[in-house]
Amino acid sequence: MAHTYEEVRKIAQELSEDERIRLANSLWESVEVEEGDATDAEIDAAWADEVERRVAEFEAGTAVTYSADEVIAQLRSIVGK
C-alpha cells in the first residue's frame, strides 16, 4: 500500500535532525532536472558573478547600502512589531 504525503511527513518528523537533512537531500536529488534547468555548477557560477559584481559596486562606492538600524526598522514596519 502506498503511503500518503501526510503519513510520510509525520514519520519523517520523528527522525533526528541529521536524518531529516539526509532524507531531504536524498529526496531533492531524486527530482528530475528538466531540460533547460541550470546545473549546480551554473548556479554556483552565477552566484560567484553576482558576488563579484556587488563587491565591485561596494568598492567603487556606487552600491546603495543601509545601516543595520534601517534594516531592522524596515523589517519591524513590515512585520508590525
C-alpha positions as CSV (number, residue, x, y, z in Angstrom):
1,M,0.0,0.0,0.0
2,A,1.3,3.4,-0.9
3,H,1.7,6.0,1.9
4,T,0.1,9.4,1.7
5,Y,2.2,12.6,1.9
6,E,0.8,13.3,5.4
7,E,1.8,9.8,6.7
8,V,5.3,10.2,5.3
9,R,5.7,13.7,6.7
10,K,4.6,12.6,10.2
11,I,7.1,9.7,10.2
12,A,9.9,11.9,8.9
13,Q,9.3,14.4,11.7
14,E,10.2,11.7,14.2
15,L,13.7,11.3,12.7
16,S,16.7,13.1,14.2
17,E,17.7,16.4,12.6
18,D,20.6,14.8,10.9
19,E,18.4,12.0,9.4
20,R,15.8,14.6,8.2
21,I,18.6,16.6,6.5
22,R,19.9,13.4,4.8
23,L,16.3,12.5,3.8
24,A,15.7,16.0,2.4
25,N,18.9,15.8,0.4
26,S,18.0,12.4,-0.9
27,L,14.5,13.4,-2.0
28,W,15.9,16.6,-3.6
29,E,18.4,14.6,-5.6
30,S,15.7,12.2,-6.7
31,V,13.8,15.1,-8.5
32,E,14.5,15.0,-12.2
33,V,16.1,18.1,-13.7
34,E,14.1,19.4,-16.6
35,E,15.9,20.3,-19.9
36,G,16.9,23.9,-19.7
37,D,17.2,23.9,-15.9
38,A,20.5,25.3,-14.6
39,T,23.0,22.8,-13.2
40,D,24.5,23.3,-9.7
41,A,27.8,24.4,-11.4
42,E,25.9,27.0,-13.4
43,I,24.1,28.3,-10.4
44,D,27.3,28.5,-8.4
45,A,29.0,30.4,-11.2
46,A,26.0,32.8,-11.4
47,W,26.2,33.4,-7.6
48,A,30.0,34.0,-7.9
49,D,29.4,36.5,-10.6
50,E,26.8,38.3,-8.6
51,V,29.1,38.4,-5.5
52,E,31.9,39.9,-7.6
53,R,29.5,42.5,-9.1
54,R,28.3,43.5,-5.6
55,V,31.8,43.7,-4.2
56,A,32.9,45.8,-7.1
57,E,29.9,48.1,-6.7
58,F,30.6,48.5,-2.9
59,E,34.3,49.2,-3.5
60,A,33.5,51.7,-6.2
61,G,31.2,53.5,-3.8
62,T,28.2,53.1,-6.1
63,A,26.3,50.5,-4.1
64,V,23.2,51.5,-2.2
65,T,23.8,50.5,1.4
66,Y,21.6,50.6,4.6
67,S,22.6,50.6,8.2
68,A,21.5,47.7,10.5
69,D,19.2,50.1,12.3
70,E,17.5,51.0,9.0
71,V,17.1,47.3,8.0
72,I,15.7,46.4,11.4
73,A,13.2,49.4,11.4
74,Q,12.1,48.3,7.9
75,L,11.6,44.7,9.0
76,R,9.6,45.8,12.0
77,S,7.4,48.0,9.9
78,I,6.6,45.0,7.6
79,V,6.1,42.6,10.5
80,G,4.2,45.1,12.5
81,K,6.1,44.8,15.8
